[in-house]
Amino acid sequence: MPTYTNWDYVPVLHNFEYTASIPWPGQAVDQLDWILGITSVEQWLLAYAGPKYQRWCWNMGTESYQINVAFRYDKHRILFLLNYS
């Protein structure tokens, strides 16, 4: 079984006004696919948007088949959407 870094996918209260939703990345062939998707998105966000809770955080979504992220700056939201859309 693969090991993963310590992470949490818990939407939090925030004042970030720029939000984005993307489909879950990866293939839906494995029960752990959502873990791989969250891990890859979080690693990308840390590398390109910056620290969690300072530049971005998980956002409460309305669709269960999408990952929702809120950003402090619009430039990070746009880069995120360009990369994952």
JOZI-V691930 format. One record per pair of residues at least 24 apart in sequence whose C-alpha atoms are under 6 Angstrom apart, sorted by the first residue. I is the first residue (numbers start at 1). J is the second residue. D is the distance in whole Angstrom. If there is no record, write none. Layout:
# JOZI-V691930
<<I | J | D> <I | J | D>>
This chain:
# JOZI-V691930
<<11 | 58 | 5> <11 | 59 | 5> <11 | 60 | 5> <16 | 70 | 6> <16 | 71 | 5> <16 | 72 | 5> <18 | 70 | 6> <18 | 71 | 5> <18 | 74 | 6> <19 | 69 | 6> <19 | 70 | 4> <20 | 68 | 6> <20 | 69 | 5> <21 | 67 | 6> <21 | 68 | 4> <22 | 66 | 5> <22 | 67 | 5> <23 | 66 | 4> <24 | 66 | 5> <24 | 67 | 6> <49 | 76 | 6>>
